[in-house]
């Protein structure tokens, strides 16, 4: 396959960026999207240029690092797929592919396609944990958890923190990410003592980081590579409302 790539290049957070066009050949349809970028970078380096910077780590759809917007779609055209799991068979030979970083005020560009998502870390620090002492691992049946609650917790825990929900949202809201973390812990017995305070603190931190407001566009759900439901947002809103009414800040 031979492809034309229009890639966002930005040397630093302070510098202005622009799109640059590259042609890359010899691309196998079995390559992942990131392997294709690797091949492009080898070509650029051999030509004496600066390789394209992009975030990556596990390349197995687990870490959430591979943050790219491909032809206007977060993580590319395949639903429920991270960029690293996207294969070049999804594109036609001779295609033109536009690649740019996630766009959000709270995700400033570091370089080229790499963005700073430390705002998510701040949200987790605000309440994405439990403080109860659990000791060593208990027997699996020591604390009975209703199946509905367990399923809800596991579905929410699938969030990998990639930030695709923010990039897809027209308001750059982080509601789906925050709600997934709140719902995950709030669905389990260990998370009950701090459930209301957690919702308050994490939502307040989310707002302070400069994310936009949710207007129920549901673009976040459509773009999420783990297909997390917006029902987690409804659950977080209920917890937040109860905590606000009760004045629970403990």
N, C-alpha and C positions, 0 to 999 in steps of 0.2 A: 504494500500500500504506500501511496505517496500522498502526503497531507500538507495543507497550508495552515499554519497556526498564527493567529493574531493574539499575541500575549501581552498582558499589562506588565510594563517594566517601570519600576520605581526604585531608585538606588538607596533611598532612606526614607524615614518617616517625615523628615522635614522637606524633602525634595519633591518637585512636581513629577508626576508620572505620565506615561503615554503608552499607546499600543505600538508594538513592533511586530513585523511580519517575518515569519521564518518558513522555510520549506524543509520538510524532513521526509526521507524516503526509506525504503526497506523496512517498513513497519509491518510486523506480523499481526494478523487478526487475533492471535492468542496472547499478545502482550496486554498487560494491564495499562491503564491510562498513565500511571506513574512511570512504568517502564518505558513508555513512549517518550515521556518528558526526559527521562534519563538518557535515552538515545539522542534526543535533541541536544541535551547539555554536553554530551561527549562531542558532538559535531561542533557546537559553539566553541568549546575549549580548544579543539584541534585547529580551529580557525583563529585562535587568539582572542576570543571574546570572553565576556563575563557570563557564567552559567545562570540560568533562571533559578532564583531562590523560591523554594516552596516547602511547606510543612509536610512531614511524613515521619512515621515511626514503624508501627507493627506491620503495616500493609496487609492486614488480615481483617479489616473492618471492625477492629476492637478499640483502638486508642482514640479515634476521632480527630486525628491530627490533619488528615488530608482535606483541607478546606479550599475548595475551588468552585467557581461558578463557570459552567461549561455551556456555551451557546445560550446563555441566559437562564440556565437551570442549575440549581444548587446540586452539587455532586453529579450532574449529568442527566441524561435522558431516561435512565432506568430507575423505576420506583423501588424504594427499599434497598438502595445500593450506595455504598460509600464510593468516593472517587477512586480509592485504591482497588476496589473490587469491580470497577467498570472496565470492561475489556474493549479492545479496538474493533472487535467484530460488530460493535454497536454503531460504527460509522462506515460510510462508503468510501471506497478508493477515490482519491481526488477531492475529498471533502475539505471545506474550510471550517476550522474550529476556533471559536473565540474563547479565550481563557482569561479570567480575571479573578481577583481576590474577593473574599466576602466583603460586602460594603455595609458598614455600620459605624456610627460615631463611637460606640463602645469597643469596637474592634479596629483600632488604628492599624494601618499598614506598616509593617516593619521593613520589608523589602520585597519588591516584586509581588509574588502571590502569597507571601507569609504575613499573617496578621497577629496582633497581640490579643489573646483571649483571656488575659489574666483577670478580667472583670468577672468571669465565671468562677475563678478561684475565690474571689472576694465574697461571692454569694454563698459558696459552700462553707467558707470560714464563718459566715454569719449564723449558720445553723444546720448545716448539712451533716450532722453527726448526732450521736447519743452519748450522754455522760454517765449513764447507769453502769455500774460495775457488773460485768457478765461472768467474770472468772474464766475458767477453762470451758471448752466447748461442751454445752449440755447435750444430753441425749436428745435425739431428733424428735421424740414424742413427749418430752418433758413439758413443753409449753404448746398447747394445742392452738393452732391457728385455723380459723375457718377457711375452706378452700377459696371462697370468693375473695377474701382478704389477701390470701397468699398469692392468688393469680394477679390481683391488682398490684401488689407490691413488686412481683417479678416483672410484670409488663413495664412498670415505671422504671425499675432498676436497669432496664435495657438501655437507657440513655447513656451515650458515650461522650456527651459534652462536646460534640463537634462544632456546634454553633450554626448548623444549617438552618435551624428554625429562625434564628435572628436574621440571617442573610436573606431568607425567603420572605419574611414579613415586611409588608410595605411600611410599617412603622418601626422596624428594627426592634421589636419587642422580644424579651427573653422569657416570656411567660411559660412556654412549653418546657424549656429546660428547668426553670425554677420549680414549676409544678411537678415535674417528674421526680425531682429530689424530695420535695415536700411530701408527695403522695407515697413514695417508696417507704420512707421512714414512718409516716403517719398511719400506714396500713398494718404495721406490725406491733406486737405488744411492747417491745423494747422502746418504741418511739412515742408511746402515749404520754409519759410524764411531761415532755416538752413540746407536745404537738402544737398547741396554740402559739406558744412563744416562738417556736420555729417558723411558723407561717408568717408571723409579724416581722421577725428580724430578717428573714430571707427576702421577703417582698420589699421591705424598706431599703435593704442593701441593693437590690435589683434596681430600684428607682434611682438611688443615689449614683449608680454607675453610668447613668445616662441612656439606658435603654428606653425605647418608646412604649406607648400604651397598647394594650390588646384591643382590637376592634372586631374580633371574631371573623377574620378573613379566612382562617383555617389553612393558610398557605404553609404554616409551620408543620402541620400534620401531614400535608401532601409531600413536603420536602424531607421529612425526617427519615434517615436511612434505616432506623429501627421501627418506624411506623407507630410511634407512640401517639396515643389518642388525645384529642383535646379534652376528653373527659377528665384528665388529670388536672387541667386548668379549673374546671368546675369544682373539683374536690378541693383544690387549694383556695379558691375563692370562698368556699363555705367555711373552711378552717380560719381563713383570715377574717371573715365577717364575724364569726363567733368570738374570736380572740379580741377583735376591736370593740365589740359590744361589752365583753366581760372585762376589758381593760387588762388583759392578761399579758404582762410583760416579764413575768418571772421565768 
